[in-house]
């Protein structure tokens, strides 16, 4: 039986521990600099800037996310997202995107053609339908119903690259893209420069989105991780958010972004959570990854950010606090 003296001593210690925890928690909250936005790949500084226009005016994270991703989707020099994206093996540009808000709402479009902003269509799927995912012709028809215009997404540059590929028609996108001289994200070793973006607004609410034209010269109908909730993107407003870039087939196998968020739920930092996802993937598939690249970025509810990649060469960018742009190279598991 615990005597009175021991009981009082334990009570004082317990009270002290609670007070210390509360003080540390309050301190961490005071140190959080909001709003913030983080994206995969250094060139997406431009996308962060557009998102910041909304975040800096106390706008919602979901609005900032959509506007930011739209910048990259409309960039003809980015051959892996939106307008200018490299086509499938039949010469058709098909786009994938998803979006998720702080309320658990989510929307996705897969294999949509002739629509320059799939992220915006995905948001309308979330807000105006009882569904989460629309694909192919159905997604395209829905976009037209919502006022989007049909546009040719195959730029002369991307068409030229595709026709050069047709000379061999070798279905090895990784090897093909190594020899491309086109402008793309610095350090990328394959053709996966998907934009994944996460944001936290001044109210501490999280949202995220992911958009891509997918693997260059892919088989017709191929879909990667980018438009799949839980794989390419996952947001839990009580915990944090994560998004992925790289070879989608490998991210899907471990529900990569959901894995990262769940690790943060159990106390891991964003950087640790990203590393755990990469290591889990490597353990499962180390004999099949060859020279593939996969990277994750994440942010937790405290505003802490982190990233980790399978191989060196993955970078990310963010804006925080007073609007300062930061570009960082992610830590990695394997050297090239």
C-alpha positions, 0 to 999 in steps of 0.5 A: 500500500502506498503511504501518505508521503509516497502518495504526495511525492508521486502527486507532486511529480505527476503535477510537475510533469503535466505542467512541464508538458503544457509549457513545452506544448505552449512553447512549440505553438508559439514557435510555429510560423504560419502560414506555410507551404511546401512542394516537391522539387525546387522549380516549384518555388513559383507554385509556392509563390502563387499559393502564398498570395492566398495564405498571406491574406489569411486564406484557406489552405485548400484555396492556396493549394489549388492556385499553387498547383495550377501554376505548374500545370500551366507551365509548358516547360514542365514535361511531367505535369499538365500542359506540356506533359510527355504523352503515353506511347500512343501520343496522348497526354493524360493527366492525373490529380487529387486534392484533399482538405482539412475536413477529410474531403477529397477528390481525384481525376485519372487519365483525363485528357484535354483539360489543362487543370486536373487539380481544379477538376479534382476539387469539383469532384470533391465539392460537387459530386458524391464520389471521390474519383472520376476517370477517363471519359467520365472525368472529361465529360464532368469537366466540360459540364463544369465549364472547362474548355477542351485544350490540346496539351501536347506541345511541339516540344513534347511531341518532338520528344515522343516522335524521337522515342517512337524510332525505337519504341523501347518501353523503358521510360527510365532509361529513355528519360536519362538521355533527355536534355529537356529542362526539368527538376535539378537532380531528378534521375528519371521522369517523375517530377510530379508536383506534390504540395502541402499547406497550413493556413493561419488557422492551422488547417492543412490541405494538399494536392498532387498533379502529374502527367505520369510516366512518359510513354506509359501504356494506355490507361496507366495510372500511378500514385499521384491521384490515389488518396493514401498513396500520392497524398494524404491529409489528416488535420489532427496529425499532418499531411504527406505527399510523394513523387517518383515511381508511382507503382512503388509508392502504391505498394506501401500506401506511402503518404498514408504510411507517413501520416500514420507514423507522425500520428505515433510521434515520429517527426515529418522527416522520420516519417518520410524515412520510414516510408522509404525504408519500408519500400526498400525492404519490400522491393530492394531487388526491383528498384534499380535506379528509380527515385522516390521521395516524400515530403511531410508536415505535422500539425505543429508546423514542422516539415521534413523530407526523405528520398530513396536516392540522392538528388531529390529536393523540395522547397517551402515558404514559411513565416514572413514569406521567405523561400527555402530550397533544400536537398532531402536526405536519402537512403542510397547514393547514385 
